[in-house]
């Protein structure tokens, strides 16, 4: 009986944990869907799946006829070999864990979690470490990790104020390529959740 109670406690604790959403913010091209958009989505999907997270896009110029995340996932996966030819993206969409949004005007959708701007230039008042973000997840707070696409990443004027927290992956101001940051950020945060073995 004690064994069953321990399993229930572990299961309840796991369910109470917050979830990470990888948010891809289009700072690349607001009019034309480019290969950079396709690659970012295809690369982020397996990362989201691996860490039991969600994936959301903001301001992506999808074709007009695409109405649902499942349609977007099918369209993107039909044109890429990344992420097992889009298999992971389709899996997220089918599970209701892939969403598409317009550019946020006054803030990110609250259902995605507390917005965390990933940047190598954090505002000192909003700076949060991987450990701090893991602590938030542990107590049930979900997090939206926002990554900017394009040569400049996120535009400081538009997006920085929308982040409740700012996360510099290196704590040293070193800029990462977007795909590297997308993989490293959730891994660093989740590593602080795992018990030491």
N, CA and C atoms as an extended XYZ file, in Angstrom:
591
Properties=species:S:1:pos:R:3:atomname:S:1:resname:S:1:resid:I:1 pbc="F F F"
N         0.815       -1.189        0.000 N   UNK     1
C         0.000        0.000        0.000 CA  UNK     1
C         0.867        1.264        0.000 C   UNK     1
N         1.975        1.250        0.765 N   UNK     2
C         2.859        2.406        0.822 CA  UNK     2
C         3.458        2.681       -0.555 C   UNK     2
N         3.784        1.605       -1.291 N   UNK     3
C         4.345        1.757       -2.637 CA  UNK     3
C         3.357        2.490       -3.547 C   UNK     3
N         2.085        2.117       -3.491 N   UNK     4
C         1.056        2.759       -4.296 CA  UNK     4
C         0.904        4.229       -3.918 C   UNK     4
N         1.013        4.536       -2.635 N   UNK     5
C         0.890        5.910       -2.167 CA  UNK     5
C         2.055        6.749       -2.691 C   UNK     5
N         3.265        6.209       -2.709 N   UNK     6
C         4.431        6.916       -3.237 CA  UNK     6
C         4.235        7.202       -4.717 C   UNK     6
N         3.752        6.220       -5.463 N   UNK     7
C         3.503        6.419       -6.894 CA  UNK     7
C         2.478        7.530       -7.101 C   UNK     7
N         1.415        7.525       -6.319 N   UNK     8
C         0.403        8.582       -6.444 CA  UNK     8
C         0.995        9.949       -6.124 C   UNK     8
N         1.849       10.030       -5.092 N   UNK     9
C         2.463       11.304       -4.714 CA  UNK     9
C         3.366       11.819       -5.822 C   UNK     9
N         4.180       10.938       -6.382 N   UNK    10
C         5.064       11.327       -7.478 CA  UNK    10
C         4.233       11.762       -8.676 C   UNK    10
N         3.189       11.020       -8.993 N   UNK    11
C         2.331       11.355      -10.121 CA  UNK    11
C         1.640       12.699       -9.907 C   UNK    11
N         1.133       12.943       -8.708 N   UNK    12
C         0.465       14.211       -8.418 CA  UNK    12
C         1.448       15.369       -8.516 C   UNK    12
N         2.674       15.173       -8.022 N   UNK    13
C         3.680       16.228       -8.092 CA  UNK    13
C         4.036       16.524       -9.539 C   UNK    13
N         4.131       15.495      -10.356 N   UNK    14
C         4.473       15.676      -11.766 CA  UNK    14
C         3.365       16.444      -12.496 C   UNK    14
N         2.128       16.153      -12.165 N   UNK    15
C         1.017       16.820      -12.830 CA  UNK    15
C         0.916       18.285      -12.413 C   UNK    15
N         1.363       18.611      -11.210 N   UNK    16
C         1.262       19.978      -10.725 CA  UNK    16
C         2.329       20.877      -11.343 C   UNK    16
N         3.340       20.273      -11.954 N   UNK    17
C         4.436       21.045      -12.529 CA  UNK    17
C         3.952       21.856      -13.730 C   UNK    17
N         4.504       23.053      -13.882 N   UNK    18
C         4.187       23.874      -15.049 CA  UNK    18
C         4.795       23.287      -16.312 C   UNK    18
N         4.416       23.849      -17.445 N   UNK    19
C         4.887       23.344      -18.734 CA  UNK    19
C         5.602       24.467      -19.483 C   UNK    19
N         6.608       24.095      -20.239 N   UNK    20
C         7.327       25.042      -21.096 CA  UNK    20
C         6.650       25.074      -22.460 C   UNK    20
N         6.440       26.266      -22.960 N   UNK    21
C         6.034       26.452      -24.358 CA  UNK    21
C         7.174       27.168      -25.065 C   UNK    21
N         7.631       26.600      -26.163 N   UNK    22
C         8.630       27.261      -27.001 CA  UNK    22
C         7.870       28.191      -27.927 C   UNK    22
N         8.129       29.480      -27.804 N   UNK    23
C         7.456       30.482      -28.635 CA  UNK    23
C         8.414       31.029      -29.675 C   UNK    23
N         8.060       30.853      -30.934 N   UNK    24
C         8.879       31.363      -32.035 CA  UNK    24
C         8.271       32.664      -32.528 C   UNK    24
N         8.999       33.764      -32.356 N   UNK    25
C         8.526       35.090      -32.730 CA  UNK    25
C         9.146       35.472      -34.067 C   UNK    25
N         8.304       35.769      -35.051 N   UNK    26
C         8.779       36.084      -36.394 CA  UNK    26
C         9.340       37.498      -36.463 C   UNK    26
N        10.640       37.614      -36.355 N   UNK    27
C        11.295       38.900      -36.594 CA  UNK    27
C        12.105       38.806      -37.882 C   UNK    27
N        11.722       37.849      -38.716 N   UNK    28
C        12.440       37.597      -39.969 CA  UNK    28
C        11.764       38.314      -41.135 C   UNK    28
N        10.607       37.839      -41.562 N   UNK    29
C         9.875       38.440      -42.683 CA  UNK    29
C         8.388       38.308      -42.394 C   UNK    29
N         7.689       39.428      -42.180 N   UNK    30
C         6.273       39.351      -41.815 CA  UNK    30
C         5.334       39.073      -42.987 C   UNK    30
N         5.853       39.074      -44.208 N   UNK    31
C         4.990       38.940      -45.377 CA  UNK    31
C         5.143       37.597      -46.083 C   UNK    31
N         6.369       37.133      -46.219 N   UNK    32
C         6.634       35.918      -46.986 CA  UNK    32
C         7.142       34.804      -46.069 C   UNK    32
N         6.502       33.637      -46.173 N   UNK    33
C         6.947       32.471      -45.414 CA  UNK    33
C         8.233       31.972      -46.057 C   UNK    33
N         9.316       32.016      -45.294 N   UNK    34
C        10.636       31.679      -45.826 CA  UNK    34
C        11.119       30.334      -45.282 C   UNK    34
N        12.188       29.867      -45.869 N   UNK    35
C        12.793       28.611      -45.416 CA  UNK    35
C        13.210       28.703      -43.949 C   UNK    35
N        13.622       29.887      -43.498 N   UNK    36
C        14.004       30.067      -42.092 CA  UNK    36
C        12.829       29.787      -41.159 C   UNK    36
N        11.624       30.171      -41.554 N   UNK    37
C        10.429       29.879      -40.742 CA  UNK    37
C        10.210       28.367      -40.654 C   UNK    37
N        10.249       27.742      -41.794 N   UNK    38
C        10.011       26.296      -41.875 CA  UNK    38
C        11.027       25.529      -41.023 C   UNK    38
N        12.292       25.896      -41.152 N   UNK    39
C        13.343       25.201      -40.403 CA  UNK    39
C        13.199       25.408      -38.900 C   UNK    39
N        12.870       26.623      -38.496 N   UNK    40
C        12.725       26.900      -37.062 CA  UNK    40
C        11.606       26.064      -36.450 C   UNK    40
N        10.487       25.978      -37.142 N   UNK    41
C         9.362       25.173      -36.645 CA  UNK    41
C         9.754       23.702      -36.578 C   UNK    41
N        10.352       23.208      -37.652 N   UNK    42
C        10.727       21.790      -37.708 CA  UNK    42
C        11.785       21.443      -36.665 C   UNK    42
N        12.683       22.378      -36.366 N   UNK    43
C        13.724       22.120      -35.367 CA  UNK    43
C        13.189       22.236      -33.939 C   UNK    43
N        12.244       23.124      -33.727 N   UNK    44
C        11.711       23.331      -32.371 CA  UNK    44
C        10.753       22.216      -31.948 C   UNK    44
N        10.061       21.608      -32.890 N   UNK    45
C         9.054       20.591      -32.556 CA  UNK    45
C         9.626       19.414      -31.759 C   UNK    45
N        10.731       18.783      -32.190 N   UNK    46
C        11.238       17.668      -31.388 CA  UNK    46
C        11.738       18.105      -30.015 C   UNK    46
N        12.215       19.344      -29.893 N   UNK    47
C        12.663       19.846      -28.592 CA  UNK    47
C        11.460       19.976      -27.665 C   UNK    47
N        10.387       20.565      -28.172 N   UNK    48
C         9.166       20.689      -27.361 CA  UNK    48
C         8.669       19.319      -26.925 C   UNK    48
N         8.650       18.387      -27.843 N   UNK    49
C         8.174       17.037      -27.541 CA  UNK    49
C         9.082       16.346      -26.516 C   UNK    49
N        10.374       16.496      -26.674 N   UNK    50
C        11.340       15.841      -25.781 CA  UNK    50
C        11.198       16.301      -24.334 C   UNK    50
N        10.839       17.575      -24.145 N   UNK    51
C        10.739       18.116      -22.792 CA  UNK    51
C         9.293       18.300      -22.354 C   UNK    51
N         8.380       17.548      -22.979 N   UNK    52
C         6.961       17.577      -22.627 CA  UNK    52
C         6.402       18.996      -22.668 C   UNK    52
N         6.811       19.730      -23.703 N   UNK    53
C         6.387       21.117      -23.832 CA  UNK    53
C         5.438       21.319      -24.996 C   UNK    53
N         5.125       22.575      -25.223 N   UNK    54
C         4.277       22.995      -26.338 CA  UNK    54
C         5.112       23.827      -27.298 C   UNK    54
N         4.537       24.112      -28.459 N   UNK    55
C         5.172       24.966      -29.455 CA  UNK    55
C         4.139       25.962      -29.947 C   UNK    55
N         4.533       27.234      -30.022 N   UNK    56
C         3.642       28.279      -30.529 CA  UNK    56
C         4.433       29.188      -31.459 C   UNK    56
N         3.760       29.682      -32.499 N   UNK    57
C         4.394       30.650      -33.395 CA  UNK    57
C         3.631       31.962      -33.308 C   UNK    57
N         4.359       33.063      -33.501 N   UNK    58
C         3.771       34.395      -33.434 CA  UNK    58
C         4.142       35.182      -34.690 C   UNK    58
N         3.121       35.623      -35.424 N   UNK    59
C         3.337       36.459      -36.595 CA  UNK    59
C         3.919       35.751      -37.797 C   UNK    59
N         3.731       34.464      -37.906 N   UNK    60
C         4.242       33.732      -39.064 CA  UNK    60
C         3.280       33.906      -40.233 C   UNK    60
N         3.802       34.237      -41.412 N   UNK    61
C         2.939       34.457      -42.578 CA  UNK    61
C         2.585       33.149      -43.298 C   UNK    61
N         1.745       32.353      -42.659 N   UNK    62
C         1.319       31.085      -43.267 CA  UNK    62
C         0.426       31.366      -44.474 C   UNK    62
N         0.314       30.376      -45.349 N   UNK    63
C        -0.586       30.506      -46.495 CA  UNK    63
C        -2.008       30.731      -46.000 C   UNK    63
N        -2.778       31.524      -46.723 N   UNK    64
C        -4.115       31.923      -46.283 CA  UNK    64
C        -5.081       30.766      -46.036 C   UNK    64
N        -4.974       29.707      -46.781 N   UNK    65
C        -5.924       28.608      -46.651 CA  UNK    65
C        -5.721       27.729      -45.422 C   UNK    65
N        -4.611       27.930      -44.729 N   UNK    66
C        -4.322       27.101      -43.560 CA  UNK    66
C        -5.038       27.684      -42.347 C   UNK    66
N        -5.984       26.922      -41.802 N   UNK    67
C        -6.826       27.446      -40.723 CA  UNK    67
C        -6.511       26.874      -39.339 C   UNK    67
N        -6.021       25.660      -39.281 N   UNK    68
C        -5.798       25.022      -37.981 CA  UNK    68
C        -4.321       24.672      -37.811 C   UNK    68
N        -3.893       24.485      -36.572 N   UNK    69
C        -2.510       24.036      -36.358 CA  UNK    69
C        -2.223       22.704      -37.053 C   UNK    69
N        -3.216       21.820      -37.131 N   UNK    70
C        -3.007       20.542      -37.823 CA  UNK    70
C        -2.728       20.770      -39.308 C   UNK    70
N        -3.453       21.705      -39.922 N   UNK    71
C        -3.218       22.007      -41.341 CA  UNK    71
C        -1.827       22.614      -41.544 C   UNK    71
N        -1.422       23.510      -40.636 N   UNK    72
C        -0.087       24.102      -40.726 CA  UNK    72
C         0.969       23.006      -40.571 C   UNK    72
N         0.783       22.131      -39.588 N   UNK    73
C         1.746       21.054      -39.343 CA  UNK    73
C         1.879       20.138      -40.558 C   UNK    73
N         0.764       19.804      -41.164 N   UNK    74
C         0.778       18.946      -42.340 CA  UNK    74
C         1.502       19.630      -43.500 C   UNK    74
N         1.233       20.907      -43.688 N   UNK    75
C         1.857       21.682      -44.759 CA  UNK    75
C         3.365       21.794      -44.550 C   UNK    75
N         3.788       22.158      -43.326 N   UNK    76
C         5.224       22.296      -43.043 CA  UNK    76
C         5.924       20.947      -43.166 C   UNK    76
N         5.317       19.907      -42.631 N   UNK    77
C         5.976       18.601      -42.651 CA  UNK    77
C         6.066       18.004      -44.043 C   UNK    77
N         5.238       18.464      -44.951 N   UNK    78
C         5.316       17.979      -46.324 CA  UNK    78
C         6.481       18.558      -47.097 C   UNK    78
N         7.185       19.533      -46.476 N   UNK    79
C         8.260       20.219      -47.198 CA  UNK    79
C         9.582       20.244      -46.441 C   UNK    79
N         9.747       19.340      -45.469 N   UNK    80
C        11.001       19.326      -44.718 CA  UNK    80
C        11.404       17.890      -44.377 C   UNK    80
N        12.700       17.713      -44.225 N   UNK    81
C        13.202       16.410      -43.765 CA  UNK    81
C        13.604       16.495      -42.293 C   UNK    81
N        13.565       17.702      -41.733 N   UNK    82
C        13.956       17.929      -40.336 CA  UNK    82
C        12.882       17.378      -39.407 C   UNK    82
N        13.303       16.894      -38.252 N   UNK    83
C        12.339       16.401      -37.257 CA  UNK    83
C        11.564       15.202      -37.756 C   UNK    83
N        12.300       14.254      -38.358 N   UNK    84
C        11.661       13.056      -38.921 CA  UNK    84
C        10.588       13.437      -39.940 C   UNK    84
N        10.957       14.355      -40.840 N   UNK    85
C        10.049       14.828      -41.903 CA  UNK    85
C         8.762       15.422      -41.318 C   UNK    85
N         8.912       16.155      -40.206 N   UNK    86
C         7.762       16.830      -39.617 CA  UNK    86
C         6.895       15.964      -38.730 C   UNK    86
N         7.308       14.733      -38.497 N   UNK    87
C         6.525       13.808      -37.667 CA  UNK    87
C         6.261       14.395      -36.279 C   UNK    87
N         7.276       15.001      -35.668 N   UNK    88
C         7.133       15.527      -34.316 CA  UNK    88
C         6.196       16.732      -34.280 C   UNK    88
N         6.231       17.533      -35.311 N   UNK    89
C         5.312       18.674      -35.389 CA  UNK    89
C         3.873       18.189      -35.515 C   UNK    89
N         3.646       17.195      -36.349 N   UNK    90
C         2.288       16.636      -36.490 CA  UNK    90
C         1.813       16.023      -35.173 C   UNK    90
N         2.747       15.374      -34.481 N   UNK    91
C         2.408       14.777      -33.188 CA  UNK    91
C         1.974       15.850      -32.186 C   UNK    91
N         2.709       16.954      -32.137 N   UNK    92
C         2.334       18.066      -31.251 CA  UNK    92
C         0.968       18.626      -31.634 C   UNK    92
N         0.756       18.848      -32.922 N   UNK    93
C        -0.518       19.410      -33.390 CA  UNK    93
C        -1.677       18.487      -33.050 C   UNK    93
N        -1.510       17.195      -33.283 N   UNK    94
C        -2.578       16.235      -32.992 CA  UNK    94
C        -2.899       16.168      -31.499 C   UNK    94
N        -1.894       16.468      -30.663 N   UNK    95
C        -2.095       16.437      -29.210 CA  UNK    95
C        -2.593       17.790      -28.671 C   UNK    95
N        -2.803       18.762      -29.584 N   UNK    96
C        -3.254       20.085      -29.147 CA  UNK    96
C        -2.157       20.906      -28.499 C   UNK    96
N        -0.901       20.596      -28.843 N   UNK    97
C         0.237       21.271      -28.219 CA  UNK    97
C         1.031       22.130      -29.197 C   UNK    97
N         0.446       22.432      -30.353 N   UNK    98
C         1.026       23.360      -31.321 CA  UNK    98
C        -0.039       24.402      -31.616 C   UNK    98
N         0.337       25.669      -31.501 N   UNK    99
C        -0.628       26.754      -31.716 CA  UNK    99
C         0.008       27.859      -32.539 C   UNK    99
N        -0.834       28.575      -33.279 N   UNK   100
C        -0.373       29.697      -34.089 CA  UNK   100
C        -1.118       30.959      -33.657 C   UNK   100
N        -0.389       32.076      -33.580 N   UNK   101
C        -0.962       33.344      -33.148 CA  UNK   101
C        -0.444       34.474      -34.027 C   UNK   101
N        -1.206       35.563      -34.096 N   UNK   102
C        -0.720       36.787      -34.722 CA  UNK   102
C         0.331       37.406      -33.807 C   UNK   102
N         0.964       38.487      -34.276 N   UNK   103
C         1.899       39.203      -33.415 CA  UNK   103
C         1.144       39.686      -32.175 C   UNK   103
N         1.734       39.569      -31.001 N   UNK   104
C         1.052       40.064      -29.804 CA  UNK   104
C         1.061       41.596      -29.789 C   UNK   104
N        -0.080       42.171      -29.508 N   UNK   105
C        -0.152       43.629      -29.475 CA  UNK   105
C         0.068       44.171      -28.059 C   UNK   105
N        -0.582       43.583      -27.090 N   UNK   106
C        -0.453       44.050      -25.707 CA  UNK   106
C         0.132       43.003      -24.779 C   UNK   106
N         0.444       41.857      -25.316 N   UNK   107
C         1.011       40.800      -24.492 CA  UNK   107
C         0.782       39.449      -25.139 C   UNK   107
N         1.511       38.481      -24.645 N   UNK   108
C         1.371       37.127      -25.153 CA  UNK   108
C         0.148       36.471      -24.522 C   UNK   108
N        -0.453       35.498      -25.203 N   UNK   109
C        -1.628       34.822      -24.642 CA  UNK   109
C        -1.301       34.213      -23.268 C   UNK   109
N        -2.074       34.564      -22.243 N   UNK   110
C        -1.753       34.114      -20.890 CA  UNK   110
C        -1.810       32.599      -20.695 C   UNK   110
N        -2.575       31.913      -21.522 N   UNK   111
C        -2.678       30.454      -21.365 CA  UNK   111
C        -1.355       29.748      -21.673 C   UNK   111
N        -0.410       30.446      -22.290 N   UNK   112
C         0.876       29.829      -22.630 CA  UNK   112
C         1.875       29.899      -21.481 C   UNK   112
N         1.584       30.686      -20.474 N   UNK   113
C         2.486       30.797      -19.332 CA  UNK   113
C         3.101       32.174      -19.225 C   UNK   113
N         3.928       32.328      -18.209 N   UNK   114
C         4.627       33.594      -17.974 CA  UNK   114
C         5.644       33.803      -19.098 C   UNK   114
N         5.601       34.965      -19.784 N   UNK   115
C         6.530       35.183      -20.897 CA  UNK   115
C         7.971       35.404      -20.430 C   UNK   115
N         8.869       34.648      -21.046 N   UNK   116
C        10.300       34.733      -20.757 CA  UNK   116
C        11.012       35.063      -22.060 C   UNK   116
N        11.583       36.250      -22.147 N   UNK   117
C        12.328       36.663      -23.333 CA  UNK   117
C        13.718       36.054      -23.250 C   UNK   117
N        14.098       35.290      -24.256 N   UNK   118
C        15.452       34.737      -24.302 CA  UNK   118
C        16.339       35.758      -25.007 C   UNK   118
N        17.391       36.182      -24.333 N   UNK   119
C        18.229       37.260      -24.844 CA  UNK   119
C        19.610       37.215      -24.209 C   UNK   119
N        20.593       37.718      -24.927 N   UNK   120
C        21.918       37.854      -24.338 CA  UNK   120
C        22.102       39.253      -23.747 C   UNK   120
N        21.022       40.076      -23.797 N   UNK   121
C        21.042       41.420      -23.219 CA  UNK   121
C        19.842       41.602      -22.278 C   UNK   121
N        19.800       40.868      -21.174 N   UNK   122
C        18.633       40.952      -20.294 CA  UNK   122
C        18.574       42.264      -19.517 C   UNK   122
N        17.366       42.682      -19.228 N   UNK   123
C        17.138       43.796      -18.313 CA  UNK   123
C        17.476       43.247      -16.923 C   UNK   123
N        18.361       43.914      -16.208 N   UNK   124
C        18.811       43.422      -14.900 CA  UNK   124
C        17.643       43.196      -13.940 C   UNK   124
N        16.595       44.001      -14.038 N   UNK   125
C        15.449       43.867      -13.139 CA  UNK   125
C        14.592       42.637      -13.471 C   UNK   125
N        14.713       42.131      -14.699 N   UNK   126
C        13.893       40.993      -15.129 CA  UNK   126
C        14.707       39.711      -15.309 C   UNK   126
N        16.010       39.784      -15.104 N   UNK   127
C        16.890       38.640      -15.351 CA  UNK   127
C        16.530       37.460      -14.451 C   UNK   127
N        16.475       36.273      -15.055 N   UNK   128
C        16.180       35.046      -14.320 CA  UNK   128
C        17.126       33.947      -14.791 C   UNK   128
N        17.607       33.167      -13.866 N   UNK   129
C        18.500       32.050      -14.181 CA  UNK   129
C        17.679       30.812      -14.534 C   UNK   129
N        18.341       29.811      -15.063 N   UNK   130
C        17.678       28.537      -15.364 CA  UNK   130
C        17.109       27.931      -14.082 C   UNK   130
N        17.830       28.054      -12.994 N   UNK   131
C        17.362       27.514      -11.705 CA  UNK   131
C        16.081       28.226      -11.260 C   UNK   131
N        16.039       29.536      -11.397 N   UNK   132
C        14.849       30.308      -11.009 CA  UNK   132
C        13.648       29.901      -11.861 C   UNK   132
N        13.861       29.723      -13.157 N   UNK   133
C        12.777       29.319      -14.045 CA  UNK   133
C        12.310       27.903      -13.713 C   UNK   133
N        13.243       27.020      -13.371 N   UNK   134
C        12.872       25.660      -12.964 CA  UNK   134
C        12.044       25.696      -11.680 C   UNK   134
N        12.412       26.573      -10.757 N   UNK   135
C        11.641       26.710       -9.513 CA  UNK   135
C        10.198       27.129       -9.812 C   UNK   135
N        10.015       28.010      -10.781 N   UNK   136
C         8.665       28.420      -11.170 CA  UNK   136
C         7.881       27.235      -11.731 C   UNK   136
N         8.518       26.448      -12.591 N   UNK   137
C         7.857       25.260      -13.135 CA  UNK   137
C         7.470       24.290      -12.022 C   UNK   137
N         8.363       24.133      -11.087 N   UNK   138
C         8.148       23.182       -9.990 CA  UNK   138
C         6.887       23.506       -9.199 C   UNK   138
N         6.558       24.788       -9.053 N   UNK   139
C         5.376       25.173       -8.269 CA  UNK   139
C         4.135       25.358       -9.148 C   UNK   139
N         4.224       24.909      -10.406 N   UNK   140
C         3.038       24.910      -11.260 CA  UNK   140
C         2.905       26.080      -12.216 C   UNK   140
N         3.890       26.959      -12.272 N   UNK   141
C         3.851       28.090      -13.198 CA  UNK   141
C         4.374       27.650      -14.560 C   UNK   141
N         3.566       27.795      -15.590 N   UNK   142
C         4.021       27.481      -16.947 CA  UNK   142
C         4.803       28.658      -17.503 C   UNK   142
N         5.714       28.370      -18.434 N   UNK   143
C         6.596       29.390      -19.002 CA  UNK   143
C         6.518       29.390      -20.521 C   UNK   143
N         6.474       30.570      -21.095 N   UNK   144
C         6.560       30.759      -22.539 CA  UNK   144
C         7.947       31.299      -22.841 C   UNK   144
N         8.826       30.471      -23.382 N   UNK   145
C        10.173       30.897      -23.767 CA  UNK   145
C        10.096       31.484      -25.177 C   UNK   145
N        10.346       32.778      -25.305 N   UNK   146
C        10.194       33.465      -26.592 CA  UNK   146
C        11.555       33.607      -27.269 C   UNK   146
N        11.639       33.064      -28.489 N   UNK   147
C        12.852       33.116      -29.297 CA  UNK   147
C        12.559       33.915      -30.562 C   UNK   147
N        13.430       34.848      -30.895 N   UNK   148
C        13.253       35.631      -32.112 CA  UNK   148
C        13.972       34.996      -33.276 C   UNK   148
N        13.325       35.037      -34.444 N   UNK   149
C        13.957       34.556      -35.666 CA  UNK   149
C        14.556       35.746      -36.398 C   UNK   149
N        15.448       35.484      -37.293 N   UNK   150
C        16.024       36.552      -38.090 CA  UNK   150
C        17.381       36.967      -37.572 C   UNK   150
N        18.063       37.811      -38.338 N   UNK   151
C        19.440       38.172      -38.001 CA  UNK   151
C        19.577       38.960      -36.707 C   UNK   151
N        18.543       39.658      -36.272 N   UNK   152
C        18.627       40.459      -35.050 CA  UNK   152
C        17.929       39.800      -33.860 C   UNK   152
N        17.365       38.633      -34.049 N   UNK   153
C        16.634       37.995      -32.957 CA  UNK   153
C        15.386       38.778      -32.616 C   UNK   153
N        15.150       38.996      -31.341 N   UNK   154
C        13.979       39.772      -30.915 CA  UNK   154
C        14.289       41.263      -30.988 C   UNK   154
N        13.310       42.039      -31.386 N   UNK   155
C        13.462       43.495      -31.427 CA  UNK   155
C        13.218       44.030      -30.016 C   UNK   155
N        14.232       44.649      -29.455 N   UNK   156
C        14.161       45.128      -28.071 CA  UNK   156
C        12.920       45.988      -27.797 C   UNK   156
N        12.607       46.903      -28.684 N   UNK   157
C        11.512       47.851      -28.432 CA  UNK   157
C        10.153       47.173      -28.361 C   UNK   157
N         9.915       46.175      -29.216 N   UNK   158
C         8.588       45.569      -29.289 CA  UNK   158
C         8.364       44.433      -28.302 C   UNK   158
N         9.323       43.582      -28.133 N   UNK   159
C         9.112       42.340      -27.403 CA  UNK   159
C         9.669       42.374      -25.974 C   UNK   159
N        10.777       43.020      -25.765 N   UNK   160
C        11.397       43.007      -24.440 CA  UNK   160
C        10.441       43.425      -23.317 C   UNK   160
N         9.655       44.473      -23.516 N   UNK   161
C         8.742       44.866      -22.424 CA  UNK   161
C         7.663       43.823      -22.130 C   UNK   161
N         7.381       42.927      -23.081 N   UNK   162
C         6.339       41.917      -22.888 CA  UNK   162
C         6.807       40.752      -22.023 C   UNK   162
N         8.103       40.634      -21.811 N   UNK   163
C         8.637       39.534      -21.012 CA  UNK   163
C         8.604       39.852      -19.529 C   UNK   163
N         7.992       38.986      -18.766 N   UNK   164
C         8.010       39.133      -17.311 CA  UNK   164
C         9.421       38.834      -16.801 C   UNK   164
N        10.090       37.893      -17.481 N   UNK   165
C        11.461       37.514      -17.157 CA  UNK   165
C        12.304       37.593      -18.425 C   UNK   165
N        13.615       37.799      -18.230 N   UNK   166
C        14.588       37.750      -19.314 CA  UNK   166
C        15.606       36.672      -18.962 C   UNK   166
N        15.893       35.797      -19.929 N   UNK   167
C        16.783       34.659      -19.690 CA  UNK   167
C        17.972       34.707      -20.636 C   UNK   167
N        19.154       34.970      -20.063 N   UNK   168
C        20.414       34.893      -20.801 CA  UNK   168
C        20.988       33.515      -20.526 C   UNK   168
N        20.991       32.655      -21.520 N   UNK   169
C        21.398       31.271      -21.335 CA  UNK   169
C        22.803       31.139      -20.754 C   UNK   169
N        23.705       32.049      -21.103 N   UNK   170
C        25.090       31.933      -20.648 CA  UNK   170
C        25.367       32.753      -19.396 C   UNK   170
N        24.494       33.675      -19.060 N   UNK   171
C        24.710       34.631      -17.960 CA  UNK   171
C        25.962       35.470      -18.204 C   UNK   171
N        26.431       35.467      -19.453 N   UNK   172
C        27.650       36.199      -19.801 CA  UNK   172
C        27.467       37.055      -21.049 C   UNK   172
N        26.241       37.152      -21.548 N   UNK   173
C        25.993       37.997      -22.711 CA  UNK   173
C        26.472       37.427      -24.027 C   UNK   173
N        26.658       36.124      -24.095 N   UNK   174
C        27.121       35.494      -25.332 CA  UNK   174
C        25.913       35.113      -26.178 C   UNK   174
N        25.884       35.577      -27.426 N   UNK   175
C        24.759       35.315      -28.327 CA  UNK   175
C        24.869       33.912      -28.911 C   UNK   175
N        23.724       33.222      -28.959 N   UNK   176
C        23.639       31.900      -29.580 CA  UNK   176
C        22.859       31.997      -30.875 C   UNK   176
N        23.152       31.100      -31.788 N   UNK   177
C        22.334       30.941      -32.983 CA  UNK   177
C        20.984       30.415      -32.502 C   UNK   177
N        19.896       30.784      -33.194 N   UNK   178
C        18.548       30.484      -32.723 CA  UNK   178
C        18.312       29.003      -32.450 C   UNK   178
N        18.682       28.133      -33.370 N   UNK   179
C        18.433       26.698      -33.179 CA  UNK   179
C        19.183       26.167      -31.955 C   UNK   179
N        20.373       26.678      -31.717 N   UNK   180
C        21.140       26.266      -30.539 CA  UNK   180
C        20.422       26.694      -29.268 C   UNK   180
N        19.963       27.937      -29.241 N   UNK   181
C        19.252       28.461      -28.067 CA  UNK   181
C        17.953       27.695      -27.818 C   UNK   181
N        17.227       27.366      -28.884 N   UNK   182
C        15.962       26.631      -28.747 CA  UNK   182
C        16.193       25.272      -28.087 C   UNK   182
N        17.290       24.623      -28.408 N   UNK   183
C        17.587       23.335      -27.792 CA  UNK   183
C        18.158       23.467      -26.394 C   UNK   183
N        19.007       24.469      -26.194 N   UNK   184
C        19.709       24.597      -24.920 CA  UNK   184
C        18.817       25.122      -23.794 C   UNK   184
N        17.978       26.094      -24.070 N   UNK   185
C        17.195       26.737      -22.997 CA  UNK   185
C        16.307       25.747      -22.238 C   UNK   185
N        15.441       24.978      -22.918 N   UNK   186
C        14.624       24.024      -22.163 CA  UNK   186
C        15.462       22.968      -21.436 C   UNK   186
N        16.549       22.530      -22.066 N   UNK   187
C        17.403       21.513      -21.445 CA  UNK   187
C        18.019       22.045      -20.154 C   UNK   187
N        18.477       23.284      -20.173 N   UNK   188
C        19.075       23.873      -18.976 CA  UNK   188
C        18.052       23.993      -17.851 C   UNK   188
N        16.856       24.411      -18.194 N   UNK   189
C        15.810       24.598      -17.181 CA  UNK   189
C        15.372       23.248      -16.609 C   UNK   189
N        15.094       22.302      -17.476 N   UNK   190
C        14.621       20.990      -17.044 CA  UNK   190
C        15.702       20.259      -16.232 C   UNK   190
N        16.975       20.500      -16.528 N   UNK   191
C        18.047       19.859      -15.770 CA  UNK   191
C        17.963       20.214      -14.284 C   UNK   191
N        17.446       21.380      -13.973 N   UNK   192
C        17.295       21.789      -12.573 CA  UNK   192
C        16.063       21.159      -11.911 C   UNK   192
N        15.213       20.540      -12.694 N   UNK   193
C        14.049       19.853      -12.150 CA  UNK   193
C        14.337       18.403      -11.798 C   UNK   193
N        15.282       17.827      -12.495 N   UNK   194
C        15.573       16.409      -12.330 CA  UNK   194
C        16.333       16.188      -11.027 C   UNK   194
N        15.936       15.170      -10.266 N   UNK   195
C        16.679       14.877       -9.032 CA  UNK   195
C        18.064       14.344       -9.365 C   UNK   195
N        19.010       14.638       -8.495 N   UNK   196
C        20.372       14.121       -8.711 CA  UNK   196
C        20.362       12.623       -8.508 C   UNK   196
N        21.136       11.930       -9.310 N   UNK   197
C        21.177       10.466       -9.220 CA  UNK   197
C        22.464       10.012       -8.619 C   UNK   197
